[in-house]
Amino acid sequence: MPFYASLDSRRPDDRRTAEGLLRLRAALDREIPMKTAESTLLVSTWNLREFGGTKYGGRTRESLFYIGEIISHFDLVAVQEVRDNLDTLDHLMSILGAWWDYLVTDVTAGRAGNGERLAFLYDKRKVVFGGLAGEIAPESRKEDDLLSTPFAFARSPYMVGLRAGWFKFSLCTAHLYYGADKPDDPQRLAESRELVRLLRKRIRSQDRWARNVILLGDFNIFSSKDRTMEALVTTFDTPPSIGQVRTNMSRTKPFDQIAFLSPDTENHIADAKGGVFDFYEHVYRKDDASIYRPTAERGFTQWRTYQMSDHLPLWTEVHVDFGEEYLQGKARTPVPPA
């Protein structure tokens, strides 16, 4: 449970925040499975629009409490669009509590990178950082005594090695190039194909962290029939519970995805619970517009996306207790060599 001690019932804004938190908690308890000590891992991906930015005055204390409440119901959350200034992220972590930690990339340079970082937030009571951390980079080749790459990601995907109980895995998050407001922008499609190719090659490398890979993030997929989506699902498995879920605010596009190439969990993927959590049904609701004026005088619908986001968090529950399978393997009589 996040820290609420700084809320002051004498302040109208804090009373409103407490009321919003009560609605969120009740909804999250209904829609998200309860966290377990060992048997499952609750994984989420969430594009937090310009998190740490200053548009519309930046995020308020109220919105950070709401974001913290949502994140606290998961064990591990990949976050896209974290900005250069990490003060807002640090404020969020103080709300989540000392048992939460984060890993974050450097800001991606260049206009296409949009000054963004990628981050993983995780509950240390459940998830242990394994030591592996790095950006996914295209392979280079030597030309005229210099190394060069024929392709570049607008924002470098980020991979870390983690462990939760019996489950040792690599988690890779990406925020693919948006570009043209249409399906299969050429750069976006190229990024999807190259990322999958590089991960597939890494998985074949016998790296200790490469046996199980979870790929998640904002892929800017317009529909399940996009070639960008096809590049993902030809190699990775997506739980049926989330494969067709729309994650943008208007619930029209499956921008965000969680996919697995994971032998240790493949028998459980088909039955994995998952979905999207629509926080706008509980906080910053349409009927609340008058409460926030003149703060949101330039348009409540747009303003609230810079308080929360224009993306909804996508989540799935992963089975990570392999004790039964392990013991069954030990109980079998070894087959003698021929």
Secondary structure as UniProt FT lines:
FT   TURN            5..6
FT   TURN            9..10
FT   HELIX           12..31
FT   STRAND          40..51
FT   HELIX           55..57
FT   HELIX           61..72
FT   STRAND          76..82
FT   HELIX           87..96
FT   TURN            98..99
FT   STRAND          100..104
FT   HELIX           111..113
FT   TURN            114..115
FT   STRAND          117..123
FT   TURN            124..126
FT   STRAND          128..135
FT   STRAND          141..143
FT   TURN            144..145
FT   STRAND          146..148
FT   STRAND          158..164
FT   TURN            165..166
FT   STRAND          167..175
FT   TURN            183..184
FT   HELIX           186..203
FT   TURN            204..206
FT   TURN            208..209
FT   STRAND          213..218
FT   TURN            224..225
FT   HELIX           227..233
FT   TURN            234..235
FT   HELIX           240..243
FT   TURN            249..250
FT   STRAND          256..261
FT   TURN            263..268
FT   HELIX           269..271
FT   STRAND          274..276
FT   HELIX           279..281
FT   HELIX           286..288
FT   HELIX           289..292
FT   TURN            293..298
FT   HELIX           300..305
FT   TURN            306..307
FT   STRAND          314..319
FT   HELIX           323..331
//
